[in-house]
Amino acid sequence: MNALAGAGSFVSLPALISVGVPPVQANASNTVGLFPGTAASAWAYRDGLGPIGAVKLRPLLLTTIAGGAVGALLLLWTPSKTFEFVLPWLLLIATLTLGFGRQLGEWLRRRWHIRPSAVLLVQWILGIYGGYFGGAVGIMMMAIWGLLDDRDFKSLNAPRTLLVTAANAMAVVIFIAAGAVRWRQTLIMLAAAIVGGYCGALVGRRAPSRVIRAGTLIIAVGITLVFFARAYLKG
């Protein structure tokens, strides 16, 4: 899913929780398990890196790294019970972003422009979200960046991948240092994510994009509904 359309966490995070990993540790382990795939994508996109409108890449990178560290610490300070009730809402936000993020970004771009300083503030907030949970954060970034200029969304893929990786990198370091990673499950996920990412790239060359997007959204909606039922219909 990550190689084809993103949102792989909609499968991997529930899988970790289903085998008994507590929600906070599952989210931390999920971030670590999927990190090599996003880092490899960032390296593959390196030739397309550059400023976003009037904002240079370096301040965006530093802002995102700082936000990712804050988000990771917030996750570690969140009690498991609290995170279990917050998680369905985070999944809902990610699902709505997957479904409507690009359209919303284009609609906003036709009506508003944003100052570079405001972009850095929003980028810091998105970095926090990326370190804390991160579902569909790349699409959120591109929606905001679209308010700076009229560049095609495809040209934003390289900086998007790098900055999502930056937020995740800080989270990975903090989660490992805090001992929040369940390594037995995470190592299995690391290996599977590499194989899945490679196979997904092969499938993506042949499968129609609309079919991929529809399938991803169906899975995302289903998982979100299951987690709402799990959190709010117990007993």
N, C-alpha and C positions, 0 to 999 in steps of 0.2 A: 504493500500500500504506500509506503514512503517513497519508493522509487517511481510509482505510477502517478500518485495524486497527493501524497502526504497523508497525515492522519493515521499513521501506523500505530500510534499509542492507543487508539480505540480498540485494538486487538491485544497488544502486548501488555498494557496495564491491567485490563481485566484478567488476562491469563495469569499474571503474577498474583493477583488478589485471590483468584480461584484456587490456587494451590497453597493458600494459607499465609501468604506474606502480608503483614499489616499494611494498610493503605499508604501511610507516609513512607515506609521503607520500600513499598512496591513502586511508588512514584520515583523515588531516588534511584532504585535499581533499574527502572525502566529508562531513565535519562542516561545512565551509564551504559546500559546495554545497547541503546540505539545511537550513541554518540559516534562511534567509528564510521557509521554510514553517512551521517551528516558532515563529518569532517572530510571524508573522501569526496563528497559532492562539492564542498567548498574548494578543495584543491582542483577539482576538475573544472570549476568555473573561474579559476583565478585570472584568466586572460580577459574576462569581462568586467573586472573590478574598476571602479572609478567613483567620482563624486556623484552625489544625488542632488540634482539641481545646484543650488548655491552652497550646499553643505558638503564639506569635504568628508572623506570616508573615515579619517583618523578620529575626529571628535565623535562621530557616530559609533565607532568601534569602542572607544573608551567609555562612552556613556552606556552602551549596551553591556559591557563587561561589569561595570559598577552595578547596574540594575540586576544583572544575573546573580551577582553575589548576594544582594539584598534579598532577592526572591528565594534563593536556596536557603538562606538563614531563616527566613520567615516560614518556609516549609518545615524545617527541623524544629522550630518552636511551636508548630501547630500540633495540638493533641490529636491522636489518631481518630478519636470519636468526632472531633470537630471537622477534620479533613474528610471523613467519611460522609458527612452531611453536606459539605461544601462541594465535593467532587461532582455530583450530578449537575450542579449549576455551571461548573467549569466545563464539563462535557457539552452542556447545552450551548454555552458561548462558542465553543469550538465548532460545534455542528452548524450553528447559524452562520458563523464566519465561512465555513466550507461551502455552505449553500448559497450565501448571498454576498460574501465579502468583496468579490471582484465587481459585481454590479453596484454595490454601495460605493466602492471607491470611485468608479467612473461617474456615478451620479454626483458625488461630492465634488469631484474635480471640475465638473461643468459649472459649478455654482460658487465655489470658494477657492481661495489660495491661502497658504499658511506661511508664516515667517520662519526662516531657518532656526531661530532661537526656540520657537515653539516646537519645531520638529525634534530638537534635542531633548526637550522636556518629555514629549510623548514617547520618544525612543527609550528614555530611561524607564518610564512606566512599563513599556512593552518588554524591556529587559527584565524587570521584576517579574512580570507575568511569565516570561520565558523560563526564568530560573525556578519559579514556583511550580508551574505546570506546563505551559508552553504549547498547548494544543492550538494549531492553526495560527501561531504567532507570526509566521512568515507572511501569510496573507494579510494580517492586520498591518504589518509594516508596510507592505506595498500599497495598501489603501491610503495610508497616511502620506507616504512619499509621493503618491500621485497628485497630491494637492500642491506640490512644489512646481512641477512642470508638466508638460504634455508627452513625456516619454512613454513609449510602449511598455506594457507590463513585462514583456519578455526580457527587455533590457535590464530589468531590476532583479532578475533571478540571481545573478552573481552576487551583488551586495546583500540580497536577502539571505542567501545560503550562508555567507560568511558571518553575518551578524547573528543569525539563529545559532550557528555553531559557537560563536563567541559567548553568548548567554549560557549555552549548555556547557561550555568548557569550564566556566567558573563554577557552575552548579556541580559538575562532575568532581572537581577538585575538593569542594567543600563537603560533598556527600561522602567521598572516600575518606577524607580526613576525620569526619565525624563518626565513621563506622556505621553509616546508615545503609550500606549496600549489602544485600544478600547474595554473596558471590556464587554460590552453587547454581542458583537460577539465572543469575546475570551472565555467567560465562556461557551457559547454554544459549541464552538469548543473543550474546555477541556473535557466536558462530552461526546461528540461524539467521541473524540479520544480514550478515555478509552474503550468505547464500541467497537469501530472499531478495536482497538488493540487486544482486547480479541477475537473477532470473527475472525480477520485475522489470529491469531495464530492457531485457530481451523481449519480454511480452509487450512492453510499452511501445516498441517500434512497430508492432503489428496491430494491436488492439485499438479500436476506435476510441478517441478521447471521451466522447459522450457516454459510452458504455462504462468506461473506467470511472468517470466522475459519478455516474448514477449508482454504480455498485458501491463506491466508497460512501456516498451519502446514505444509502440504505443501511449499511453496516453501522455508520455513525449514529443514525437515528435509533436503530434498534438497541445498541449498547447504551445510549443515553437513557432511553425509556427503562431499560433493565435496572440501571443504577438509581433512577428516581424511585422505582418500586422497591428496590433493596433498602434504600435509605429511609423512605417515608411510609412504607406499608408494612413494616415489621410488626408482628403481633396483632 
